[in-house]
């Protein structure tokens, strides 16, 4: 993946926020899937 260099600090900040949000969503989905699987095994 290649990101064009942002012209302003604001664009860079928005890009970092978007990446951070994506990582958080992926990790939340990953951990909730693990918890669902654990519950299924216990039941």
KASULTA-V423575 format. One record per pair of residues at least 24 apart in sequence whose C-alpha atoms are under 6 Angstrom apart, sorted by the first residue. I is the first residue (numbers start at 0). J is the second residue. D is the distance in whole Angstrom. If there is no record, write none. Layout:
# KASULTA-V423575
I:J:D + I:J:D
This chain:
# KASULTA-V423575
none
